[in-house]
């Protein structure tokens, strides 16, 4: 049996779920295939940047997130290992209404999107459905095949969307080459009780050391700790006390919080990678999110960019359906609109990997010097903040800004006036 739909989406992650809901709200018939058995349940860090908040607002979901599961954070303090503060960024400096970061308990925003999908008759979400191939006619993609439980299914669709992550099977079936780079470091994530008050985020950098702490709802704290990729089991073998001692050495003032970690089940490992592709589109098919452009989490924008991809594509697809034109030429308008910001963020994340993950004391010295300059220079600090928030499409620093930030040109920050006028 062959089913028919307007749009077939492979993957119900951050990008695929948003796209499905955005299309459903426009009355566009959509089928979403997700290989997982149900909504995600695992531990993961959830920070909604301002552009992600805007997407949820557009979908009518931002104000429906459970108050008891969200936490607003304004200030992020960047510190040297040991505790010395280098720089503070304040989301209150951004234009309202999204002048904040929102930290949620695991999967809260994602579950809200999936729940809205389940209640919309224009979209069908199929769990336990694994993509197996593409259907083609005259060289154009016209649908897909999948295995749902033990059944083989075929879906005819005007457009197939690959939202199936960095190791995308849809991208592979489209024969779109990908430069997939796995970084040698990943992150151990933990959620612990805030045994002492914590209202602002802290981020510690040192010689090949990164530790982030973010206050979350329910009197919890998210901890992000950089470790070598593939070493999670080895870290566990060394025991909780060894891990806690390493954290205490980085931030002695937070020892009571670190000691609150009592079980490895409150931890997880997050690998990191980057994907670059020469194109995101083909006749009758398109890639979004990590399938097109996975990036290092230093940019704080990986999931947010997938959500913005989805909204941009959701704006274009109704026109495609109205004209009957699903060619790569038309679909590329989505890519042309999105690629500049994505490329900028990937490059910025890789620069941050070089400086933040460094084992070189000279590079580490320059990094700390840049942080200190940003603390004094509101114009440059605002540029970094607005980029992290997803509000900028161009690099935060020009050549002269880089020299100023590194301290090789005089710091004119005392002459800066209204920050927003200097963007």
N, C-alpha and C positions, 0 to 999 in steps of 0.2 A: 504494500500500500504506500502511495506517495501523498504526503500532506503538502498543502500550499499555504504560503504566508507572504506578507510583504517583505519583512526583514527577518533574517535568521542570525541570531547572535550566539557565538560560541564563547562561553565563560560568563559567569554571573558575579565576577569580582567588582572592584571599585568602578571600573569603566563600563563593563558590560551591563551591570545592574542599573546604573544611572541612565545609560542609553535606552535600555528597555522601558524604564519608567517614563522617561521623557517622551519617547515615541508613543507609548500607550496613552499618555495624557493628551496627545494630539489625535488619538483615535486610529493610530497606525497599527495594523495587525502584526504582531511580533512573536516569534518563538525563541526562547532562550534555552540553550543546552548547557548544563553544568554537570561535570563528572563527579563532583562530591555528592555524598548521600543526603546532604541537607545544608542549612545555613552554617557558616563557620562558627566554631566554638572555642578555638584555641586562643592562647595568650598572644596578644600583639599590641604594640604601642598605637594609640589613636590620638593624633593631634590634628585637629581641623584648622588649617590655615584660613585666613580671610577669604581667599578665592574659593575654597571648598565650602565655606559657610554660605557664600553667595549662591553656589550651585544648589545646596540643600534648600535655601530660601526660595529659589526659583521653582523648585519641585514641591514647595509647600510643606517641607519636613523640618526645617531648622527649629521652629518654635514648638514642634511636637516631640522633640527628643526629651526623654525623662529627665526632669531636673535633678533627681537623685543620682543620675548616671553621668552628669557633665560637670565640668569645673572650668571656670573662666580664669585664665592666667594672663597677666599683662607684662610682667617684667621677667626677663631672662638674663641671668648674670653669667658671664663667661669668666672663668677663674683659672689661675695657674694651679697645677697639682700642689697640694698643700694648703690651699685656701685663699691665696691672694687674688682679689678681684681685679680683672683686667678691663672689663667693659660691661655695660648694662644696656640692653635694648628694651624699649618700652612700647608695647603695641598700642598704648593709648595715644601715641603720636600719629597713628594712621587715621585716615578719614573715617568717620562713623558711617554705617552702623557696625562695621566688621572690624573695629579697632581693638582686637583681642585675639588671643589664641584660645581654642576650646579643646580641653583634654577630656576625652570620654573613656568610660570603662570599655573593655575589649568588645569590638564588633557592634557597639550600640548604633552607630550611624548606619552601618551596613545592614543590620537587621531591620532598621526602620525602612530602608529602601526596599528590601526584599518583601517586607510585610505589605508595603504599598503596592508592589507588583502583584502579589497574591490576591489583592482585592480589586484588581483592574481587569475587566473582561477582555480587553484588547490584547493582552499579553499572556502567554502560556510559559511558565517556568518549569522545565523538566530536569529534575535531579537524576543522578546516576546515569547520565547520558554522555557518552564519550564520542567526540568527533572522530570519524574514520576516513573521511575523504570529501572531495568536492564533486559536484555535478557540473558538467560543462556542455555547452552547445555552441558550435561555430567559434570556439576559442574563448567564449565568455563564460564566467561562472554563473550558473543559474540555480544553485542550491547546494546541498550537502548530504552526506550520509553519516549515520551515527549508530552506535550500539547503545540501546536503552535497556538496562538490565540484561536480559538474554535475547532481546529482540533487535533485529536490524531494521532501521528506519531510514527513509529518504524524505527530504524536505525540499520542495521547490520554493525558491525565494528570489525576489527581485535583486536583493543585495545580501551578501553574506559578510558578517562582521567578525573578525578575529579579535577577541578580547581575552585570549587564553594565556596571557603571561609571557615571560621572557623566553620560555622554551616552546613558543607557540607552534602547535601542529598545523594551524591554518596558514601561518606564514610559510611553513615548510611545504605544504601542499601547493601554495601559490608560487613556489620556487623563487621567493624573494630572498636573496642572500642576506645574512645578518652577521655583523661583527659582534659576537657575544663575548664580553670580557667579565670574568668572575674575579672580583677583588680578593686579595689574600687575607683580608680581614672581614669579619662579620660582627654581629652584636648579640651578646647574651642579654636577654630581656628578663626583668623580674618585676613583680608587683608585691609590695610589702605594706605593712601598716605604718602610718605616719605617727610614730611613737612620740615625736616632738613636733611642734607646729611647723608647717611648711606651706607657705602661701605663694612663693615665687620659685621659678625654675632656676636650676644651676647646671652649668656645663663646664667640666674640668678638662683641660688639655695639658699634655706634658710630652715627654719623650716616648713616642709610640704608646700613649695612654690617652684614652677618652672615656669619660664617665659623665652621663647625663642623668639628672634627677628632675622629675616633673610631678607636681602635685596633681592628684586625680580625685575624682568624687569618692564619697564613702570613706574619707579619711585615709586614702591610699596614696602611695607614691610609686610612679613608674621609674625603674632604673634601667639605663642602657649602658652597657659596658663593652668596649671593643675587645675582642679576642681573635686569635688566629682562626681562620676558616678551618673547619674540621677538628677543632680542639675542644668542642663542647663536652664530649664524653670524658676527655682527659681532665678538664676542669672539675667535672663532677667527681671524678675519682679522687681528686685531691681534697675534697670535702668542703662543706659549707664554711667552716671556720677559716680555711685558707682564703676563700673568696672574700669573706667579710673583712679579713685582715688587710687584703689588697685594697679594698674600698676605703677602709679607715685610713690607710696611709695616704690616700688621695684627698680625702675630706674628713679630718678628725672630728669636726663639729657635728657630723651626721652619724656618728657611731651608733646611737640608739636605734636609728632607722635601719641601718645595715644589719644589726643583730636581730631585727624582727623577722628576717628571712629564716624560716624554720624547715622548709621542705623544698626539694628540687621541683616538685610539681607546680610551684609558683614561678618557674623560670621557663624560658624557651630560647631557641637560637634562631636568629634572623640572618641568612646569608645575604650578600650584596653583589649586585652585578649591573652591567651596563649593556644596552642593546642599541646598535646603530644600523639602520637599513637605508638603502638608496631610494626607496619609495615605500609609501604606506598604502598604495592603492593599486588595483588592477580592474579590468572590466568586470563589473559585477561584484567586487569584493573590496574590503578596506580593513586596515588594522588600526586599533586604538590602544592606548595605554602601554603597558610593558611589552606587549607584542611588537609594538613599533619602536619604542624608545625607553626602555628601562633605564633608570639612573640611580646613582649612589644616594643613599638617604641623607647625606650631608646637605643636599639642596632643600630638604624638608618639603619636597614637592612631588614625589613620585606618584602617590595615590591621587593627589589633588590634580595633577596634570591629566591623569586618566579621566577624571570626572569632567574636566573642562573639555577634553577631547570629545567626550560623549555629548555634551551640550552643543558643541559646534557642529558635530555630525547630525545631531537631531534637528538642527536648524536647516541643514542642507537637504536631507533625505525627502522631506515632503515635496520639494521642488522636483527632485528626481522622479518621484512617483507620479507627479502631475504631468510631467513631460515625457515619461517613459524612457528617459536617458539615464542609464546606469554605467556609462563609460568611465574609464579611468580619467579621461580629460575633465569630466564634470566633477567626479569625486575628488580630484586633486585640489579643488578649491578649498576643501576642508584641510588637506595637508598644507597647502600654501599659507593658510591662515594660522595654523598651529605650529608649524616647524620652527619658525624663528625663536619663539620663546623656549621651546623644548631644547633646541640646540644650545641656546645660551645657558640654560640651567644645567645641561649635561656638562658643558665645559666648566662652568663655575663649580659644580660638584667635584670634578676631577682636580681642579686647582685646590679645592679644600682638602681633598684626599691627600694631595702632596704635602700641604702645609700642616694639616691637623694630625695626620697619622704618622708624621715624620719621626725617624729615629736619629736624624741629623740635628745636633744642638744648634748649629748656625741657623738652619731653616726654622727651628723652633723659636730661636731668639727673634727672628724677623716676624714670625707669626704673632708672638706676644706683643711685639712693638706695634704691629698693625692694630691689634685689639685695643691697645692703650690709646693710639691715635684716634680710633673711632669713638672712644669714650669721650674725647675732648672735642670732636668735630661733628656737630649735629647734622650737617649736610651729608657727609659721607655715611654716617650711621643710618640716616634715614634711607639712603639708597640701598644699603644692605638689607635693612628691615623690609622695605617695600618689595625687594626682590624675593626674599624668603616668604613673604606674604602672598606672592603670586601676582603682584600688581604691576610689575615691570616686565616689558618684553625685550628690553635692551640691557646690556651688561651694566652693573652698578658703577663700575669704575672705568674711566678713560685712562689713557697713558699718564697724564699729569696727576690724576687722582691716585693712581697706583704709587707714583713716586712720593706724593704727599703722605699717603697712608703708611708707607714704609719708613717715613721720616727722612727721606732724601731731599725733600723740598720743605720750605717753612710751612708750618701749620697755621693757616689763617682762620682757624675755627672761632677765635674770639671776635672776628668781624662778621661771622654768620648771623643773620637776623632770623626772620621767620623761616623755619625749616621747610615748610611746604612750598614756599616761594622759590626754593633753591633746588627743587627736584630735577 
